[in-house]
Amino acid sequence: MTGIGLSGLSLADHPFDVIERIADEHNWIFDRRSDKEMAAQAPGRWCDYSLFFAWNEKVGAMHFTCAFDMRVPPERRGSMYELLALINERMWLGHFTIWDDEGLPMFRHAMPLRGVHGPSPEQMRDLVDTAILECERFFPAFQHVIWGGKSAAEAVAAAIIDTVGEA
């Protein structure tokens, strides 16, 4: 996956101004619902990712999620929670969770921005790049548990194998 490059942005931008420019440069579909919520769709290798950004002015932080359309059936939730624990201990930034109401796996991260005049383009790029990279990396593990009936340990082992070339 190539990094997202940006130019011409200042630290005075609202976090969503920066995200809009990223989305615009990559022809992603996005919807800035207000100054508190924004959604975008980013293509990936396995699927399209739903990016959601929520800004909380009161605490000066942005909450971010990156979800993929894969539902975890109730009977696989126990195995999935075990998988999440194994995956999350390998994460440096953010974590995976399941949106309980929908059974939807997602990457989550909150970015405190209090005391600065907005996020840098590099911070936003790193946030989105990291989320998509980690979703791409562990998407097969989620599939192994949900549809393959594999254990969490088997799924993680399969997901962290570095492949060379393409089949």
BALO-418631 format. One record per residue: residue number from 1; residue in three letters; x, y negated, z of N, C-alpha, C in turn. Coordinates in nm, 3 decimals. Layout:
{NUM "Ala" {X Y Z} {X Y Z} {X Y Z}}
...
***
This chain:
{1 "Met" {0.084 0.118 0.000} {0.000 0.000 0.000} {0.088 -0.123 0.000}}
{2 "Thr" {0.057 -0.217 -0.082} {0.135 -0.340 -0.088} {0.081 -0.440 0.011}}
{3 "Gly" {0.167 -0.523 0.062} {0.126 -0.626 0.157} {0.044 -0.734 0.089}}
{4 "Ile" {-0.030 -0.806 0.169} {-0.114 -0.914 0.121} {-0.033 -1.042 0.129}}
{5 "Gly" {-0.010 -1.108 0.019} {0.070 -1.229 0.017} {-0.019 -1.353 0.014}}
{6 "Leu" {0.020 -1.456 0.087} {-0.054 -1.582 0.091} {0.043 -1.697 0.083}}
{7 "Ser" {-0.005 -1.809 0.032} {0.077 -1.929 0.032} {-0.014 -2.050 0.051}}
{8 "Gly" {0.041 -2.158 0.097} {-0.032 -2.284 0.106} {-0.131 -2.294 0.220}}
{9 "Leu" {-0.116 -2.216 0.326} {-0.208 -2.225 0.438} {-0.139 -2.291 0.557}}
{10 "Ser" {-0.216 -2.363 0.635} {-0.158 -2.429 0.752} {-0.212 -2.366 0.879}}
{11 "Leu" {-0.148 -2.395 0.991} {-0.193 -2.343 1.119} {-0.322 -2.410 1.167}}
{12 "Ala" {-0.368 -2.514 1.101} {-0.490 -2.584 1.144} {-0.616 -2.520 1.088}}
{13 "Asp" {-0.605 -2.417 1.007} {-0.720 -2.351 0.948} {-0.798 -2.271 1.051}}
{14 "His" {-0.931 -2.268 1.035} {-1.015 -2.178 1.113} {-0.974 -2.036 1.074}}
{15 "Pro" {-0.976 -1.942 1.165} {-0.937 -1.804 1.128} {-1.009 -1.753 1.004}}
{16 "Phe" {-1.135 -1.789 0.987} {-1.210 -1.740 0.872} {-1.168 -1.807 0.742}}
{17 "Asp" {-1.114 -1.931 0.750} {-1.061 -1.995 0.629} {-0.948 -1.910 0.572}}
{18 "Val" {-0.863 -1.861 0.661} {-0.750 -1.778 0.619} {-0.801 -1.646 0.562}}
{19 "Ile" {-0.896 -1.584 0.629} {-0.951 -1.456 0.580} {-1.021 -1.475 0.446}}
{20 "Glu" {-1.093 -1.585 0.430} {-1.158 -1.612 0.301} {-1.056 -1.620 0.188}}
{21 "Arg" {-0.943 -1.683 0.214} {-0.840 -1.694 0.111} {-0.782 -1.557 0.077}}
{22 "Ile" {-0.762 -1.474 0.178} {-0.715 -1.337 0.154} {-0.816 -1.263 0.067}}
{23 "Ala" {-0.942 -1.270 0.106} {-1.049 -1.201 0.031} {-1.059 -1.254 -0.111}}
{24 "Asp" {-1.052 -1.384 -0.125} {-1.062 -1.447 -0.256} {-0.948 -1.405 -0.348}}
{25 "Glu" {-0.826 -1.406 -0.295} {-0.709 -1.368 -0.374} {-0.715 -1.224 -0.423}}
{26 "His" {-0.785 -1.138 -0.348} {-0.792 -0.996 -0.383} {-0.926 -0.956 -0.443}}
{27 "Asn" {-1.009 -1.057 -0.473} {-1.141 -1.033 -0.531} {-1.227 -0.941 -0.446}}
{28 "Trp" {-1.214 -0.952 -0.314} {-1.297 -0.875 -0.223} {-1.432 -0.945 -0.208}}
{29 "Ile" {-1.535 -0.870 -0.192} {-1.667 -0.927 -0.163} {-1.665 -0.968 -0.016}}
{30 "Phe" {-1.710 -1.090 0.012} {-1.715 -1.134 0.152} {-1.835 -1.224 0.175}}
{31 "Asp" {-1.872 -1.233 0.301} {-1.986 -1.315 0.341} {-1.952 -1.382 0.473}}
{32 "Arg" {-1.938 -1.514 0.468} {-1.914 -1.591 0.591} {-2.050 -1.634 0.641}}
{33 "Arg" {-2.103 -1.560 0.734} {-2.239 -1.582 0.784} {-2.250 -1.710 0.865}}
{34 "Ser" {-2.143 -1.746 0.932} {-2.138 -1.867 1.014} {-1.993 -1.889 1.054}}
{35 "Asp" {-1.968 -1.986 1.142} {-1.833 -2.003 1.194} {-1.801 -1.902 1.303}}
{36 "Lys" {-1.896 -1.811 1.329} {-1.875 -1.709 1.432} {-1.868 -1.567 1.376}}
{37 "Glu" {-1.912 -1.546 1.251} {-1.912 -1.412 1.193} {-1.876 -1.415 1.045}}
{38 "Met" {-1.798 -1.316 1.007} {-1.762 -1.300 0.866} {-1.744 -1.152 0.837}}
{39 "Ala" {-1.788 -1.110 0.719} {-1.773 -0.971 0.677} {-1.709 -0.968 0.540}}
{40 "Ala" {-1.634 -0.861 0.512} {-1.571 -0.843 0.381} {-1.561 -0.694 0.351}}
{41 "Gln" {-1.548 -0.663 0.223} {-1.527 -0.526 0.177} {-1.391 -0.520 0.110}}
{42 "Ala" {-1.306 -0.428 0.155} {-1.173 -0.412 0.097} {-1.158 -0.269 0.046}}
{43 "Pro" {-1.115 -0.255 -0.080} {-1.098 -0.120 -0.133} {-0.976 -0.052 -0.074}}
{44 "Gly" {-0.987 0.078 -0.057} {-0.875 0.158 -0.009} {-0.859 0.280 -0.097}}
{45 "Arg" {-0.766 0.362 -0.062} {-0.741 0.485 -0.138} {-0.855 0.585 -0.120}}
{46 "Trp" {-0.906 0.598 0.003} {-1.007 0.698 0.034} {-1.149 0.645 0.018}}
{47 "Cys" {-1.166 0.516 0.043} {-1.300 0.458 0.041} {-1.287 0.305 0.048}}
{48 "Asp" {-1.402 0.238 0.046} {-1.403 0.094 0.072} {-1.416 0.073 0.223}}
{49 "Tyr" {-1.345 -0.025 0.274} {-1.347 -0.054 0.417} {-1.431 -0.177 0.445}}
{50 "Ser" {-1.511 -0.170 0.547} {-1.594 -0.281 0.591} {-1.520 -0.356 0.700}}
{51 "Leu" {-1.481 -0.478 0.669} {-1.409 -0.563 0.765} {-1.509 -0.659 0.828}}
{52 "Phe" {-1.503 -0.671 0.959} {-1.592 -0.763 1.028} {-1.510 -0.845 1.126}}
{53 "Phe" {-1.530 -0.977 1.121} {-1.457 -1.070 1.206} {-1.558 -1.148 1.289}}
{54 "Ala" {-1.535 -1.157 1.418} {-1.622 -1.236 1.506} {-1.533 -1.333 1.584}}
{55 "Trp" {-1.568 -1.461 1.580} {-1.491 -1.565 1.648} {-1.566 -1.608 1.772}}
{56 "Asn" {-1.495 -1.611 1.886} {-1.552 -1.657 2.011} {-1.476 -1.783 2.053}}
{57 "Glu" {-1.536 -1.898 2.026} {-1.472 -2.026 2.056} {-1.444 -2.041 2.205}}
{58 "Lys" {-1.536 -1.993 2.288} {-1.525 -2.009 2.433} {-1.396 -1.949 2.489}}
{59 "Val" {-1.360 -1.831 2.441} {-1.237 -1.767 2.488} {-1.121 -1.782 2.391}}
{60 "Gly" {-1.149 -1.842 2.274} {-1.043 -1.865 2.175} {-0.985 -1.736 2.120}}
{61 "Ala" {-1.073 -1.643 2.088} {-1.025 -1.514 2.038} {-1.110 -1.466 1.921}}
{62 "Met" {-1.046 -1.387 1.838} {-1.115 -1.327 1.725} {-1.119 -1.175 1.746}}
{63 "His" {-1.238 -1.119 1.733} {-1.255 -0.975 1.738} {-1.265 -0.925 1.595}}
{64 "Phe" {-1.197 -0.816 1.566} {-1.189 -0.765 1.430} {-1.216 -0.615 1.430}}
{65 "Thr" {-1.296 -0.569 1.332} {-1.315 -0.425 1.313} {-1.298 -0.393 1.165}}
{66 "Cys" {-1.252 -0.272 1.141} {-1.238 -0.218 1.006} {-1.300 -0.079 1.011}}
{67 "Ala" {-1.415 -0.064 0.946} {-1.489 0.062 0.952} {-1.498 0.126 0.815}}
{68 "Phe" {-1.520 0.257 0.816} {-1.544 0.327 0.691} {-1.670 0.408 0.707}}
{69 "Asp" {-1.736 0.431 0.595} {-1.867 0.496 0.596} {-1.851 0.647 0.612}}
{70 "Met" {-1.838 0.686 0.737} {-1.824 0.827 0.771} {-1.895 0.844 0.906}}
{71 "Arg" {-2.003 0.915 0.909} {-2.079 0.931 1.033} {-2.033 1.055 1.109}}
{72 "Val" {-2.017 1.039 1.239} {-1.979 1.151 1.325} {-2.106 1.212 1.382}}
{73 "Pro" {-2.138 1.336 1.344} {-2.260 1.398 1.400} {-2.243 1.423 1.550}}
{74 "Pro" {-2.354 1.419 1.622} {-2.347 1.438 1.768} {-2.270 1.562 1.812}}
{75 "Glu" {-2.283 1.670 1.740} {-2.214 1.794 1.780} {-2.063 1.789 1.759}}
{76 "Arg" {-2.010 1.688 1.688} {-1.866 1.674 1.667} {-1.805 1.562 1.751}}
{77 "Arg" {-1.888 1.495 1.832} {-1.839 1.379 1.909} {-1.729 1.417 2.007}}
{78 "Gly" {-1.742 1.531 2.076} {-1.639 1.572 2.172} {-1.503 1.588 2.105}}
{79 "Ser" {-1.501 1.658 1.992} {-1.376 1.675 1.917} {-1.324 1.541 1.865}}
{80 "Met" {-1.418 1.455 1.826} {-1.378 1.325 1.773} {-1.315 1.238 1.883}}
{81 "Tyr" {-1.370 1.241 2.004} {-1.311 1.163 2.112} {-1.171 1.214 2.146}}
{82 "Glu" {-1.150 1.343 2.137} {-1.017 1.400 2.158} {-0.923 1.352 2.048}}
{83 "Leu" {-0.972 1.349 1.925} {-0.892 1.299 1.813} {-0.856 1.152 1.834}}
{84 "Leu" {-0.953 1.072 1.876} {-0.926 0.930 1.900} {-0.815 0.911 2.004}}
{85 "Ala" {-0.816 0.991 2.110} {-0.713 0.982 2.212} {-0.575 1.013 2.154}}
{86 "Leu" {-0.567 1.117 2.071} {-0.439 1.154 2.010} {-0.390 1.048 1.911}}
{87 "Ile" {-0.482 0.992 1.835} {-0.445 0.887 1.738} {-0.403 0.760 1.810}}
{88 "Asn" {-0.483 0.718 1.908} {-0.457 0.590 1.974} {-0.325 0.585 2.048}}
{89 "Glu" {-0.277 0.700 2.095} {-0.147 0.696 2.163} {-0.032 0.675 2.064}}
{90 "Arg" {-0.059 0.684 1.936} {0.041 0.659 1.832} {0.032 0.516 1.776}}
{91 "Met" {-0.064 0.438 1.822} {-0.089 0.305 1.767} {-0.008 0.199 1.841}}
{92 "Trp" {0.042 0.102 1.765} {0.110 -0.014 1.824} {0.016 -0.132 1.834}}
{93 "Leu" {-0.073 -0.143 1.739} {-0.164 -0.257 1.733} {-0.304 -0.204 1.710}}
{94 "Gly" {-0.399 -0.250 1.791} {-0.537 -0.207 1.775} {-0.558 -0.064 1.822}}
{95 "His" {-0.680 -0.017 1.802} {-0.714 0.120 1.839} {-0.837 0.165 1.760}}
{96 "Phe" {-0.858 0.293 1.756} {-0.977 0.348 1.693} {-1.082 0.379 1.799}}
{97 "Thr" {-1.206 0.365 1.760} {-1.319 0.397 1.847} {-1.435 0.442 1.759}}
{98 "Ile" {-1.544 0.477 1.822} {-1.666 0.512 1.749} {-1.775 0.417 1.794}}
{99 "Trp" {-1.842 0.355 1.697} {-1.959 0.274 1.726} {-2.068 0.374 1.762}}
{100 "Asp" {-2.099 0.379 1.889} {-2.184 0.485 1.943} {-2.321 0.493 1.877}}
{101 "Asp" {-2.388 0.379 1.856} {-2.522 0.380 1.797} {-2.525 0.442 1.658}}
{102 "Glu" {-2.422 0.417 1.580} {-2.418 0.463 1.441} {-2.330 0.586 1.420}}
{103 "Gly" {-2.247 0.619 1.518} {-2.153 0.729 1.501} {-2.046 0.697 1.398}}
{104 "Leu" {-2.012 0.570 1.389} {-1.922 0.521 1.285} {-1.781 0.498 1.341}}
{105 "Pro" {-1.679 0.568 1.287} {-1.542 0.543 1.332} {-1.493 0.408 1.281}}
{106 "Met" {-1.414 0.341 1.362} {-1.360 0.212 1.320} {-1.232 0.178 1.395}}
{107 "Phe" {-1.152 0.095 1.329} {-1.034 0.036 1.388} {-1.078 -0.095 1.452}}
{108 "Arg" {-1.029 -0.124 1.573} {-1.065 -0.249 1.642} {-0.941 -0.318 1.697}}
{109 "His" {-0.950 -0.450 1.699} {-0.844 -0.529 1.760} {-0.899 -0.667 1.793}}
{110 "Ala" {-0.856 -0.723 1.903} {-0.891 -0.860 1.939} {-0.763 -0.942 1.937}}
{111 "Met" {-0.772 -1.062 1.882} {-0.656 -1.148 1.868} {-0.680 -1.277 1.945}}
{112 "Pro" {-0.614 -1.295 2.060} {-0.629 -1.422 2.132} {-0.555 -1.533 2.059}}
{113 "Leu" {-0.622 -1.646 2.043} {-0.564 -1.759 1.972} {-0.574 -1.889 2.052}}
{114 "Arg" {-0.604 -1.879 2.180} {-0.617 -1.997 2.264} {-0.482 -2.068 2.273}}
{115 "Gly" {-0.485 -2.200 2.260} {-0.363 -2.279 2.273} {-0.288 -2.299 2.143}}
{116 "Val" {-0.334 -2.236 2.036} {-0.273 -2.261 1.905} {-0.379 -2.325 1.816}}
{117 "His" {-0.336 -2.381 1.708} {-0.429 -2.453 1.620} {-0.489 -2.363 1.513}}
{118 "Gly" {-0.482 -2.236 1.534} {-0.535 -2.139 1.439} {-0.432 -2.032 1.410}}
{119 "Pro" {-0.474 -1.927 1.347} {-0.380 -1.818 1.316} {-0.291 -1.853 1.199}}
{120 "Ser" {-0.175 -1.796 1.198} {-0.090 -1.814 1.080} {-0.136 -1.718 0.972}}
{121 "Pro" {-0.109 -1.751 0.848} {-0.143 -1.658 0.740} {-0.078 -1.521 0.761}}
{122 "Glu" {0.042 -1.521 0.814} {0.111 -1.395 0.839} {0.039 -1.311 0.944}}
{123 "Gln" {-0.014 -1.375 1.049} {-0.089 -1.302 1.151} {-0.214 -1.236 1.091}}
{124 "Met" {-0.286 -1.310 1.011} {-0.407 -1.256 0.950} {-0.373 -1.145 0.851}}
{125 "Arg" {-0.269 -1.168 0.773} {-0.225 -1.065 0.678} {-0.185 -0.938 0.752}}
{126 "Asp" {-0.107 -0.955 0.858} {-0.063 -0.838 0.936} {-0.181 -0.764 0.998}}
{127 "Leu" {-0.277 -0.838 1.047} {-0.395 -0.776 1.108} {-0.470 -0.691 1.006}}
{128 "Val" {-0.501 -0.747 0.891} {-0.576 -0.674 0.788} {-0.492 -0.561 0.731}}
{129 "Asp" {-0.365 -0.588 0.702} {-0.276 -0.483 0.649} {-0.267 -0.365 0.746}}
{130 "Thr" {-0.248 -0.394 0.873} {-0.235 -0.288 0.973} {-0.362 -0.204 0.981}}
{131 "Ala" {-0.476 -0.271 0.985} {-0.603 -0.199 0.995} {-0.623 -0.106 0.876}}
{132 "Ile" {-0.603 -0.156 0.756} {-0.624 -0.073 0.637} {-0.520 0.039 0.631}}
{133 "Leu" {-0.396 0.008 0.664} {-0.291 0.109 0.664} {-0.325 0.222 0.761}}
{134 "Glu" {-0.367 0.188 0.882} {-0.399 0.291 0.982} {-0.524 0.369 0.943}}
{135 "Cys" {-0.624 0.302 0.885} {-0.744 0.372 0.838} {-0.707 0.470 0.728}}
{136 "Glu" {-0.622 0.428 0.636} {-0.578 0.516 0.527} {-0.500 0.635 0.584}}
{137 "Arg" {-0.416 0.607 0.680} {-0.331 0.711 0.739} {-0.413 0.818 0.810}}
{138 "Phe" {-0.517 0.777 0.883} {-0.591 0.874 0.965} {-0.727 0.916 0.907}}
{139 "Phe" {-0.767 0.860 0.794} {-0.893 0.901 0.730} {-0.901 1.052 0.713}}
{140 "Pro" {-0.795 1.118 0.661} {-0.802 1.264 0.647} {-0.823 1.337 0.780}}
{141 "Ala" {-0.767 1.284 0.888} {-0.784 1.348 1.019} {-0.931 1.344 1.061}}
{142 "Phe" {-0.996 1.231 1.038} {-1.139 1.222 1.069} {-1.218 1.323 0.986}}
{143 "Gln" {-1.184 1.335 0.858} {-1.252 1.433 0.773} {-1.230 1.575 0.821}}
{144 "His" {-1.106 1.607 0.861} {-1.077 1.742 0.909} {-1.163 1.779 1.030}}
{145 "Val" {-1.182 1.685 1.120} {-1.261 1.713 1.239} {-1.410 1.719 1.207}}
{146 "Ile" {-1.459 1.620 1.131} {-1.603 1.611 1.104} {-1.650 1.721 1.010}}
{147 "Trp" {-1.586 1.734 0.896} {-1.635 1.828 0.795} {-1.558 1.959 0.790}}
{148 "Gly" {-1.431 1.955 0.834} {-1.351 2.077 0.828} {-1.358 2.162 0.953}}
{149 "Gly" {-1.417 2.107 1.059} {-1.428 2.183 1.183} {-1.295 2.210 1.251}}
{150 "Lys" {-1.192 2.134 1.217} {-1.059 2.152 1.276} {-1.053 2.091 1.415}}
{151 "Ser" {-0.957 2.137 1.493} {-0.935 2.077 1.624} {-0.868 1.942 1.605}}
{152 "Ala" {-0.872 1.860 1.709} {-0.808 1.728 1.703} {-0.659 1.741 1.678}}
{153 "Ala" {-0.593 1.836 1.744} {-0.449 1.854 1.727} {-0.416 1.895 1.583}}
{154 "Glu" {-0.494 1.986 1.525} {-0.472 2.027 1.385} {-0.491 1.909 1.290}}
{155 "Ala" {-0.593 1.829 1.317} {-0.624 1.716 1.230} {-0.513 1.611 1.234}}
{156 "Val" {-0.462 1.579 1.351} {-0.354 1.481 1.362} {-0.227 1.535 1.297}}
{157 "Ala" {-0.197 1.661 1.319} {-0.078 1.720 1.258} {-0.084 1.711 1.106}}
{158 "Ala" {-0.201 1.736 1.049} {-0.217 1.727 0.905} {-0.206 1.583 0.856}}
{159 "Ala" {-0.256 1.488 0.935} {-0.257 1.347 0.893} {-0.120 1.282 0.899}}
{160 "Ile" {-0.033 1.325 0.988} {0.096 1.257 1.003} {0.206 1.318 0.918}}
{161 "Ile" {0.173 1.419 0.839} {0.271 1.476 0.746} {0.290 1.376 0.632}}
{162 "Asp" {0.413 1.336 0.609} {0.442 1.246 0.498} {0.450 1.327 0.370}}
{163 "Thr" {0.366 1.293 0.274} {0.366 1.363 0.148} {0.455 1.291 0.048}}
{164 "Val" {0.510 1.366 -0.043} {0.595 1.310 -0.147} {0.525 1.334 -0.279}}
{165 "Gly" {0.505 1.229 -0.358} {0.438 1.243 -0.487} {0.289 1.257 -0.472}}
{166 "Glu" {0.224 1.289 -0.583} {0.080 1.307 -0.584} {0.045 1.439 -0.647}}
{167 "Ala" {-0.063 1.498 -0.600} {-0.106 1.627 -0.656} {-0.186 1.606 -0.782}}
***
